[in-house]
Amino acid sequence: MKPLSFPAQLDYYLSAVSCRDSLVNSLKDIIRPYKHGNILDCSVGTGFGIIDLIDSGYKITCSDACENMISRFNKNAQTTSVKTSPLKIKWQELGDKLPELFELILCRGNSIVYSDMWDKDNQSANVKEMKDSIKGIFKSIKSGGACILTYLQIKTLTMNTQ
């Protein structure tokens, strides 16, 4: 039997430990003030929860830097009426490729610690890459916009985004 890809394993894990409806409802609470603006999920991964929001009418642009995650997102989206595919963009590139476009950017699931690790053999966190990633994300936020970035705090990370 062929082993499951990491994105497939992640989907099974999230389905087992998360209540999809609770996640979707909590995300609705977060994005409700921005519903009519431009929203980006820049760490969309397999689409867990976000595909449900798009399917229910929310307009969310999706991106991820990992080709395997994008493939799994597309597979998961096929089970719904969602006809979008995530953009393949690294966080460091967001500000250059999508400058000041979004009222809200989501970077969920402790994704930021994986800055510049996907699709590479090097699997160790790099604080400089994390800082560069956050700067790239912030450059895509419109003036007055917001970013929801979730991470596990193991060590305090300080930086100036200006």
N, CA, C and O of each residue as an XYZ file, in Angstrom:
648
protein
N       0.838     -1.177      0.000
C       0.000      0.000      0.000
C       0.883      1.241      0.000
O       1.859      1.323      0.745
N       0.531      2.196     -0.838
C       1.279      3.445     -0.975
C       1.042      4.318      0.261
O      -0.101      4.497      0.681
N       2.124      4.865      0.849
C       1.941      5.739      2.014
C       1.232      7.036      1.619
O       1.353      7.505      0.487
N       0.499      7.600      2.564
C      -0.216      8.855      2.318
C       0.771     10.015      2.259
O       1.754     10.042      2.998
N       0.502     10.965      1.380
C       1.305     12.186      1.320
C       1.078     12.987      2.591
O       0.089     12.778      3.294
N       1.995     13.907      2.886
C       1.807     14.742      4.067
C       0.492     15.520      4.024
O      -0.207     15.565      5.036
N       0.119     16.145      2.879
C      -1.170     16.853      2.857
C      -2.359     15.924      3.145
O      -3.313     16.340      3.802
N      -2.316     14.688      2.668
C      -3.404     13.743      2.956
C      -3.411     13.396      4.441
O      -4.472     13.320      5.061
N      -2.224     13.185      5.007
C      -2.141     12.911      6.449
C      -2.701     14.073      7.248
O      -3.423     13.874      8.225
N      -2.364     15.296      6.829
C      -2.855     16.486      7.510
C      -4.379     16.549      7.456
O      -5.024     16.855      8.460
N      -4.954     16.265      6.299
C      -6.418     16.252      6.176
C      -7.050     15.253      7.143
O      -8.012     15.576      7.839
N      -6.506     14.048      7.181
C      -7.051     13.030      8.087
C      -6.901     13.458      9.541
O      -7.819     13.274     10.341
N      -5.759     14.023      9.885
C      -5.530     14.502     11.241
C      -6.533     15.596     11.609
O      -7.177     15.523     12.656
N      -6.666     16.611     10.747
C      -7.587     17.710     11.035
C      -9.025     17.225     11.166
O      -9.773     17.705     12.017
N      -9.406     16.279     10.327
C     -10.761     15.729     10.405
C     -10.985     14.978     11.716
O     -12.091     14.966     12.257
N      -9.922     14.352     12.218
C     -10.044     13.564     13.452
C     -10.053     14.433     14.707
O     -10.775     14.134     15.658
N      -9.259     15.508     14.720
C      -9.114     16.291     15.951
C      -9.865     17.617     15.941
O      -9.944     18.286     16.971
N     -10.415     18.005     14.801
C     -11.109     19.293     14.704
C     -12.575     19.081     14.379
O     -12.951     18.154     13.662
N     -13.381     19.956     14.921
C     -14.787     19.987     14.523
C     -14.886     21.006     13.386
O     -14.770     22.213     13.602
N     -15.101     20.497     12.174
C     -15.125     21.372     11.001
C     -16.134     22.508     11.163
O     -15.821     23.656     10.851
N     -17.333     22.205     11.645
C     -18.358     23.239     11.790
C     -17.927     24.327     12.776
O     -18.160     25.512     12.536
N     -17.302     23.927     13.881
C     -16.829     24.920     14.857
C     -15.734     25.781     14.263
O     -15.708     26.994     14.472
N     -14.820     25.151     13.516
C     -13.758     25.914     12.871
C     -14.330     26.919     11.885
O     -13.953     28.091     11.892
N     -15.242     26.455     11.037
C     -15.843     27.339     10.032
C     -16.576     28.497     10.711
O     -16.455     29.644     10.282
N     -17.325     28.205     11.757
C     -18.041     29.268     12.465
C     -17.083     30.257     13.124
O     -17.344     31.460     13.121
N     -15.980     29.767     13.688
C     -15.016     30.691     14.298
C     -14.341     31.545     13.223
O     -14.056     32.720     13.456
N     -14.085     30.967     12.059
C     -13.511     31.749     10.961
C     -14.507     32.787     10.454
O     -14.116     33.901     10.106
N     -15.782     32.434     10.410
C     -16.803     33.406     10.001
C     -16.803     34.603     10.935
O     -16.922     35.744     10.491
N     -16.671     34.341     12.237
C     -16.632     35.434     13.208
C     -15.449     36.360     12.947
O     -15.564     37.578     13.087
N     -14.308     35.776     12.566
C     -13.099     36.560     12.312
C     -13.242     37.391     11.039
O     -12.890     38.571     11.021
N     -13.756     36.776      9.979
C     -13.755     37.468      8.680
C     -15.018     38.273      8.403
O     -15.063     39.025      7.429
N     -16.037     38.133      9.231
C     -17.305     38.842      9.001
C     -17.114     40.339      8.738
O     -17.722     40.860      7.803
N     -16.288     41.059      9.530
C     -16.119     42.496      9.260
C     -15.468     42.800      7.904
O     -15.532     43.931      7.423
N     -14.850     41.801      7.299
C     -14.133     41.989      6.034
C     -14.824     41.287      4.870
O     -14.262     41.190      3.780
N     -16.036     40.801      5.097
C     -16.714     39.961      4.106
C     -16.796     40.604      2.720
O     -16.712     39.905      1.710
N     -16.956     41.906      2.663
C     -17.100     42.568      1.365
C     -15.771     43.140      0.857
O     -15.739     43.813     -0.174
N     -14.699     42.879      1.565
C     -13.374     43.325      1.138
C     -12.598     42.159      0.543
O     -13.129     41.065      0.353
N     -11.346     42.417      0.257
C     -10.473     41.379     -0.266
C      -9.812     40.645      0.896
O      -9.178     41.255      1.758
N      -9.972     39.320      0.901
C      -9.414     38.467      1.948
C      -8.463     37.478      1.303
O      -8.751     36.920      0.244
N      -7.324     37.266      1.954
C      -6.348     36.285      1.494
C      -6.054     35.300      2.608
O      -5.768     35.702      3.736
N      -6.121     34.021      2.302
C      -5.570     32.995      3.181
C      -4.259     32.584      2.532
O      -4.254     31.851      1.543
N      -3.141     33.056      3.090
C      -1.839     32.833      2.455
C      -1.171     31.546      2.904
O      -0.048     31.251      2.494
N      -1.852     30.776      3.743
C      -1.347     29.469      4.170
C      -2.498     28.468      4.083
O      -2.776     27.737      5.034
N      -3.151     28.450      2.940
C      -4.405     27.718      2.797
C      -4.235     26.209      2.924
O      -5.182     25.510      3.285
N      -3.059     25.706      2.636
C      -2.831     24.273      2.780
C      -3.832     23.443      2.001
O      -4.031     23.659      0.806
N      -4.455     22.503      2.672
C      -5.409     21.593      2.021
C      -6.796     22.205      1.865
O      -7.681     21.605      1.256
N      -6.982     23.415      2.423
C      -8.271     24.084      2.309
C      -9.242     23.766      3.427
O     -10.401     24.176      3.370
N      -8.791     23.039      4.450
C      -9.670     22.642      5.550
C     -10.327     23.882      6.151
O      -9.643     24.760      6.677
N     -11.626     23.948      6.074
C     -12.405     25.075      6.602
C     -12.597     26.197      5.599
O     -13.704     26.723      5.477
N     -11.569     26.572      4.890
C     -11.662     27.681      3.934
C     -12.512     27.289      2.731
O     -13.295     28.100      2.239
N     -12.369     26.071      2.258
C     -13.206     25.623      1.130
C     -14.679     25.725      1.506
O     -15.505     26.105      0.676
N     -15.012     25.394      2.740
C     -16.402     25.502      3.210
C     -16.882     26.954      3.147
O     -18.011     27.225      2.737
N     -16.008     27.889      3.560
C     -16.383     29.309      3.530
C     -16.581     29.801      2.099
O     -17.545     30.509      1.807
N     -15.667     29.425      1.214
C     -15.801     29.825     -0.194
C     -17.066     29.222     -0.778
O     -17.795     29.887     -1.514
N     -17.326     27.966     -0.453
C     -18.512     27.275     -0.968
C     -19.806     27.934     -0.482
O     -20.837     27.855     -1.151
N     -19.746     28.584      0.687
C     -20.949     29.241      1.214
C     -21.047     30.710      0.805
O     -21.930     31.425      1.281
N     -20.142     31.171     -0.080
C     -20.292     32.509     -0.636
C     -19.214     33.515     -0.269
O     -19.202     34.616     -0.819
N     -18.325     33.183      0.626
C     -17.250     34.119      0.962
C     -16.242     34.164     -0.179
O     -15.886     33.135     -0.753
N     -15.791     35.372     -0.498
C     -14.790     35.540     -1.549
C     -13.418     35.614     -0.881
O     -13.072     36.614     -0.252
N     -12.650     34.544     -1.027
C     -11.346     34.459     -0.385
C     -10.323     34.027     -1.430
O     -10.485     32.997     -2.084
N      -9.282     34.817     -1.575
C      -8.162     34.426     -2.420
C      -7.291     33.495     -1.590
O      -7.080     33.732     -0.401
N      -6.794     32.455     -2.205
C      -5.998     31.468     -1.485
C      -4.614     31.354     -2.106
O      -4.448     31.449     -3.322
N      -3.626     31.149     -1.243
C      -2.270     30.907     -1.739
C      -1.546     29.969     -0.789
O      -1.896     29.838      0.384
N      -0.542     29.333     -1.328
C       0.330     28.450     -0.558
C       1.629     28.319     -1.350
O       1.632     28.472     -2.572
N       2.714     28.041     -0.667
C       4.001     27.893     -1.353
C       4.298     26.441     -1.706
O       5.253     26.161     -2.431
N       3.492     25.525     -1.201
C       3.759     24.100     -1.376
C       2.867     23.501     -2.461
O       1.641     23.507     -2.349
N       3.491     22.994     -3.490
C       2.743     22.395     -4.608
C       1.873     21.225     -4.152
O       0.757     21.062     -4.646
N       2.369     20.405     -3.213
C       1.580     19.267     -2.724
C       0.323     19.716     -1.990
O      -0.728     19.088     -2.111
N       0.431     20.805     -1.227
C      -0.748     21.336     -0.527
C      -1.768     21.864     -1.538
O      -2.969     21.643     -1.383
N      -1.295     22.553     -2.560
C      -2.186     23.087     -3.587
C      -2.904     21.943     -4.304
O      -4.100     22.039     -4.580
N      -2.196     20.885     -4.601
C      -2.821     19.717     -5.252
C      -3.907     19.127     -4.368
O      -4.977     18.760     -4.853
N      -3.633     19.034     -3.067
C      -4.641     18.476     -2.150
C      -5.826     19.424     -2.027
O      -6.969     18.971     -1.979
N      -5.578     20.739     -1.976
C      -6.667     21.720     -1.962
C      -7.567     21.490     -3.176
O      -8.789     21.419     -3.044
N      -6.958     21.375     -4.358
C      -7.735     21.196     -5.586
C      -8.555     19.910     -5.538
O      -9.700     19.889     -5.987
N      -7.985     18.855     -5.003
C      -8.724     17.591     -4.862
C      -9.904     17.776     -3.906
O     -11.014     17.324     -4.188
N      -9.660     18.439     -2.780
C     -10.728     18.667     -1.806
C     -11.810     19.586     -2.368
O     -12.992     19.393     -2.084
N     -11.422     20.572     -3.154
C     -12.393     21.519     -3.725
C     -13.309     20.834     -4.733
O     -14.439     21.276     -4.939
N     -12.839     19.768     -5.359
C     -13.654     19.052     -6.359
C     -14.915     18.446     -5.754
O     -15.869     18.156     -6.476
N     -14.929     18.252     -4.432
C     -16.109     17.682     -3.783
C     -17.172     18.743     -3.506
O     -18.232     18.434     -2.961
N     -16.890     19.999     -3.880
C     -17.812     21.112     -3.655
C     -18.037     21.845     -4.979
O     -17.637     21.374     -6.044
N     -18.675     22.987     -4.886
C     -18.859     23.811     -6.086
C     -17.745     24.845     -6.237
O     -17.820     25.713     -7.107
N     -16.723     24.760     -5.405
C     -15.615     25.724     -5.445
C     -14.799     25.499     -6.708
O     -14.349     24.388     -6.985
N     -14.617     26.565     -7.463
C     -13.907     26.493     -8.741
C     -12.648     27.346     -8.721
O     -12.261     27.896     -9.752
N     -12.013     27.461     -7.586
C     -10.796     28.260     -7.474
C      -9.619     27.351     -7.186
O      -9.784     26.252     -6.657
N      -8.453     27.808     -7.531
C      -7.231     27.089     -7.211
C      -6.273     28.083     -6.562
O      -6.155     29.219     -7.022
N      -5.590     27.667     -5.500
C      -4.672     28.601     -4.839
C      -3.528     29.040     -5.746
O      -3.087     28.303     -6.628
N      -3.066     30.252     -5.505
C      -1.879     30.770     -6.168
C      -0.661     30.170     -5.477
O      -0.657     30.014     -4.256
N       0.361     29.834     -6.237
C       1.605     29.324     -5.634
C       2.541     30.512     -5.449
O       3.220     30.941     -6.382
N       2.562     31.035     -4.217
C       3.369     32.211     -3.888
C       3.975     32.020     -2.503
O       3.285     31.640     -1.557
N       5.264     32.288     -2.399
C       5.916     32.297     -1.097
C       5.524     33.580     -0.375
O       5.256     34.600     -1.009
N       5.492     33.525      0.935
C       5.124     34.701      1.723
C       6.055     35.878      1.452
O       5.608     37.024      1.406
N       7.347     35.603      1.272
C       8.312     36.674      1.027
C       7.978     37.447     -0.252
O       8.357     38.610     -0.387
N       7.281     36.814     -1.178
C       6.953     37.414     -2.477
C       5.594     38.108     -2.510
O       5.282     38.806     -3.475
N       4.793     37.928     -1.481
C       3.422     38.455     -1.509
C       3.379     39.956     -1.761
O       2.606     40.422     -2.597
N       4.202     40.714     -1.046
C       4.183     42.171     -1.190
C       4.534     42.645     -2.583
O       4.035     43.676     -3.034
N       5.392     41.900     -3.271
C       5.770     42.272     -4.636
C       4.719     41.829     -5.652
O       4.423     42.556     -6.600
N       4.162     40.652     -5.457
C       3.206     40.106     -6.431
C       1.770     40.568     -6.195
O       0.994     40.685     -7.143
N       1.414     40.829     -4.944
C       0.054     41.262     -4.600
C       0.129     42.435     -3.616
O      -0.294     42.297     -2.469
N       0.659     43.583     -4.043
C       0.889     44.690     -3.112
C      -0.387     45.387     -2.652
O      -1.228     45.775     -3.464
N      -0.514     45.539     -1.344
C      -1.594     46.300     -0.704
C      -2.973     45.995     -1.292
O      -3.746     46.906     -1.590
N      -3.263     44.732     -1.451
C      -4.539     44.334     -2.043
C      -5.594     43.918     -1.038
O      -6.783     43.951     -1.354
N      -5.198     43.528      0.159
C      -6.121     42.831      1.044
C      -6.443     43.598      2.312
O      -5.568     44.189      2.946
N      -7.726     43.575      2.669
C      -8.166     44.139      3.947
C      -7.852     43.174      5.085
O      -7.642     43.594      6.223
N      -7.821     41.874      4.774
C      -7.548     40.861      5.793
C      -6.705     39.756      5.180
O      -6.998     39.254      4.095
N      -5.647     39.386      5.904
C      -4.834     38.233      5.514
C      -4.821     37.247      6.670
O      -4.574     37.614      7.819
N      -5.089     36.000      6.350
C      -5.030     34.918      7.325
C      -3.774     34.091      7.069
O      -3.472     33.736      5.930
N      -3.057     33.793      8.133
C      -1.913     32.877      8.084
C      -2.050     32.006      9.328
O      -1.503     32.313     10.387
N      -2.789     30.920      9.176
C      -3.225     30.125     10.323
C      -2.421     28.834     10.466
O      -1.609     28.478      9.613
N      -2.680     28.155     11.574
C      -2.187     26.802     11.756
C      -0.698     26.694     12.040
O      -0.067     25.706     11.664
N      -0.124     27.706     12.705
C       1.297     27.685     13.022
C       2.154     27.558     11.765
O       3.282     27.070     11.826
N       1.619     27.996     10.633
C       2.307     27.840      9.349
C       3.587     28.648      9.254
O       4.532     28.228      8.586
N       3.638     29.798      9.907
C       4.768     30.705      9.726
C       6.098     30.066     10.128
O       7.144     30.455      9.609
N       6.076     29.104     11.033
C       7.336     28.474     11.438
C       7.930     27.612     10.326
O       9.083     27.191     10.413
N       7.150     27.351      9.291
C       7.642     26.557      8.169
C       8.135     27.433      7.019
O       8.238     26.967      5.884
N       8.440     28.697      7.308
C       8.908     29.626      6.282
C      10.044     29.026      5.469
O      11.063     28.600      6.013
N       9.849     29.004      4.165
C      10.859     28.568      3.209
C      11.343     27.137      3.430
O      12.487     26.815      3.109
N      10.484     26.277      3.975
C      10.866     24.887      4.198
C      10.195     23.920      3.239
O      10.744     22.854      2.957
N       9.029     24.266      2.737
C       8.281     23.326      1.917
C       9.024     23.045      0.618
O       9.726     23.901      0.080
N       8.853     21.851      0.145
C       9.455     21.411     -1.119
C      10.977     21.489     -1.078
O      11.614     21.630     -2.122
N      11.567     21.399      0.110
C      13.020     21.410      0.268
C      13.421     20.294      1.218
O      12.596     19.764      1.963
N      14.697     19.949      1.180
C      15.214     18.947      2.109
C      15.485     19.550      3.480
O      15.439     18.845      4.487
N      15.772     20.865      3.528
C      16.052     21.534      4.788
C      14.753     21.725      5.559
O      13.875     22.468      5.119
N      14.623     21.072      6.691
C      13.380     21.123      7.453
C      13.554     21.785      8.819
O      12.921     21.367      9.788
N      14.397     22.805      8.909
C      14.568     23.494     10.182
C      14.100     24.947     10.058
O      14.293     25.599      9.032
N      13.482     25.429     11.133
C      12.967     26.799     11.143
C      14.121     27.792     11.105
O      15.174     27.560     11.699
N      13.914     28.889     10.407
C      14.922     29.909     10.238
C      14.268     31.244     10.593
O      13.355     31.693      9.900
N      14.731     31.878     11.670
C      14.105     33.114     12.148
C      14.164     34.207     11.086
O      13.196     34.950     10.926
N      15.282     34.324     10.352
C      15.375     35.335      9.306
C      14.304     35.104      8.249
O      13.653     36.055      7.816
N      14.111     33.867      7.829
C      13.071     33.548      6.839
C      11.685     33.866      7.393
O      10.822     34.350      6.661
N      11.465     33.598      8.678
C      10.179     33.924      9.287
C       9.939     35.434      9.246
O       8.846     35.880      8.897
N      10.946     36.209      9.599
C      10.810     37.677      9.590
C      10.564     38.182      8.168
O       9.704     39.035      7.948
N      11.324     37.652      7.202
C      11.123     38.052      5.805
C       9.724     37.671      5.323
O       9.103     38.409      4.558
N       9.242     36.532      5.769
C       7.894     36.085      5.396
C       6.838     37.025      5.949
O       5.912     37.415      5.238
N       6.975     37.385      7.208
C       6.005     38.289      7.834
C       6.032     39.651      7.147
O       4.980     40.254      6.933
N       7.214     40.139      6.803
C       7.315     41.414      6.083
C       6.603     41.329      4.734
O       5.890     42.255      4.347
N       6.796     40.213      4.015
C       6.124     40.033      2.730
C       4.612     40.001      2.877
O       3.890     40.576      2.063
N       4.137     39.332      3.912
C       2.693     39.274      4.182
C       2.163     40.678      4.469
O       1.142     41.086      3.915
N       2.857     41.411      5.333
C       2.392     42.746      5.719
C       2.347     43.705      4.539
O       1.515     44.612      4.517
N       3.224     43.522      3.557
C       3.222     44.396      2.380
C       1.990     44.184      1.495
O       1.702     45.009      0.628
N       1.275     43.098      1.708
C       0.062     42.831      0.920
C      -1.201     43.355      1.590
O      -2.290     43.259      1.023
N      -1.067     43.901      2.775
C      -2.224     44.412      3.516
C      -2.461     45.866      3.153
O      -1.540     46.682      3.159
N      -3.714     46.176      2.836
C      -4.085     47.573      2.590
C      -3.925     48.377      3.875
O      -3.987     47.822      4.972
N      -3.719     49.680      3.738
C      -3.667     50.563      4.892
C      -4.957     50.404      5.694
O      -6.050     50.476      5.133
N      -4.835     50.192      6.976
C      -5.998     49.993      7.831
C      -6.473     48.552      7.882
O      -7.431     48.239      8.589
N      -5.809     47.664      7.133
C      -6.193     46.259      7.104
C      -5.638     45.500      8.296
O      -5.034     46.077      9.201
N      -5.856     44.194      8.276
C      -5.452     43.361      9.409
C      -4.846     42.044      8.933
O      -5.084     41.586      7.816
N      -4.060     41.462      9.820
C      -3.482     40.144      9.574
C      -3.736     39.290     10.806
O      -3.449     39.706     11.928
N      -4.268     38.106     10.596
C      -4.431     37.126     11.667
C      -3.375     36.061     11.426
O      -3.486     35.264     10.494
N      -2.353     36.051     12.268
C      -1.237     35.128     12.136
C      -1.176     34.304     13.417
O      -0.961     34.852     14.498
N      -1.361     33.010     13.303
C      -1.322     32.166     14.498
C      -0.023     31.374     14.518
O       0.440     30.873     13.493
N       0.549     31.274     15.708
C       1.767     30.499     15.889
C       1.880     30.087     17.347
O       1.267     30.688     18.229
N       2.673     29.057     17.581
C       2.973     28.643     18.942
C       4.154     29.466     19.421
O       5.191     29.513     18.759
N       4.004     30.105     20.549
C       5.083     30.955     21.040
C       6.035     30.117     21.876
O       5.734     29.739     23.008
N       7.175     29.843     21.297
C       8.221     29.128     22.005
C       9.304     30.120     22.420
O       9.862     30.035     23.514
N       9.582     31.044     21.536
C      10.573     32.081     21.788
C       9.990     33.393     21.276
O       9.369     33.417     20.213
N      10.176     34.459     21.999
C       9.658     35.748     21.569
C      10.366     36.190     20.296
O      11.594     36.164     20.215
N       9.592     36.591     19.319
C      10.112     37.067     18.036
C       9.814     38.550     17.944
O       8.649     38.946     17.908
N      10.851     39.375     17.906
C      10.648     40.811     17.799
C      11.145     41.295     16.458
O      12.159     40.819     15.948
N      10.424     42.246     15.890
C      10.826     42.790     14.596
C      10.095     44.092     14.342
O       9.050     44.368     14.931
N      10.657     44.870     13.472
C      10.038     46.100     13.021
C       9.581     45.845     11.587
O      10.411     45.556     10.725
N       8.274     45.945     11.313
C       7.747     45.650      9.976
C       7.828     46.842      9.040
O       7.441     46.731      7.877
N       8.319     47.973      9.512
C       8.433     49.165      8.666
C       9.603     49.071      7.739
O       9.846     49.989      6.957
